[in-house]
Amino acid sequence: MKNILIKLQREDELTRFLEANGFAVEDLTNDVFRVQRDDELPVFLKVDDAQIYFEVDLGNIDAVISQELLVSLLTLNTEILPVSVGLDTSHPEDRRLVLVESRETGDLSDQELLAVFDALELAVDRVSEILTPSLNS
């Protein structure tokens, strides 16, 4: 007999779903959440009616920033899709290297949401590989 698969679809509230899947969720303010799984870096979520914006803060980059490093990080963007490396300059005196991603909320599946967290984790590892030589100099 052929193995027949049945696709199930259900809805769950975002924070309840994340907590059920092993994430610690902290409601910060103004629809911003700090989400963390095990020993991974925290992911900050900004949620509005149409989008979820994901951001991982990798730290201040001013001590090691160079054109060569920036080119390496931009080149990495083609390898770590759907995640992107960015430079948060909202505070010019404290430029932060970040990983970013966003998803529309209209038809967001459980697998799609969890895949974003997996992609962010893999991207952290790849960025670390590029940053390590600069940090050790």
Secondary structure, DSSP 8 states (H G I E B T S, - for coil): -------------HHHHHHHTTEEEEEEETTEEEEEETTS--EEEEE-SSEEEEEEEEEE-TTT--HHHHHHHHHHTTTSTT-EEEEE-SSTTS-EEEEEEEEESTT--HHHHHHHHHHHHHHHHHHHHHHHHHHT-
